[in-house]
Amino acid sequence: MGQVTGTATRQRLKCRSSISGFTLLEMLVMVGIGGIILAIAAPVSQRMMDVQRLNAAQDEICQAMRQAQSQAKQSRVVWETSLRNQNGKVQWANHPADESPTESQWKNLDTTIQLDSETTLSQVNGLYRVQFNHEGRVNGQLGRITFSSKVGGTAKRCLVVSTLLGAIRKAADHPTQANGRFCY
């Protein structure tokens, strides 16, 4: 009978030791590894978000310009896409060129987007603008509108109005200026 009691005690001790969990050292190592992974992933995630915001701003303004171009053809009146910095925000509006946009016509881009110093579109009274005549052609305002992120990073996106026929094309990061054909 003594043997049976001794065996039962040993089995209980084995069970207790097999469910004891992690040691403090093991937990510290796991937390450390998690911290390293987070430190690597956070900047990459931030860069990806910045690029997504820049792409969205580029798409929105491209669509606005094409809409103004279409409006000009349909109405047989000169239409304009205007951009401005207002209270730290980039805003845009489509309107007939002979009318000033009302406050309700201005639409905001994401608050982390800014107009970059590489912007070469003509500027009149603090507004960057592109006008389209009744045939959808540009009224001489060739140039580039460039967006960058306020929160840092080197990514840039731009729209280039490159011909009097009204061609609008998107461009992105490029290592050199290349005669104004790219964002750099």
BELQUI-V269715 format. One line per field, one symbol per residue. ss: DSSP state (H for helix, E for strand, L for the rest). Layout:
BEGIN
ss=???
END
This chain:
BEGIN
ss=LHHHHHHHHHHHHHHHHHLLLLLHHHHHHHHHHHHHHHHHHHHHHHHHHHHHHHHHHHHHHHHHHHHHHHHHHHHLLLEEEEEEEELLEEEEEEEELLLLLLHHHLEELLLLEEELLLLLLLEELLEEEEEELLLLLELLLLEEEEEEELLLLLLEEEEEELLLLLLEEEEEELLLLHHHLLEL
END
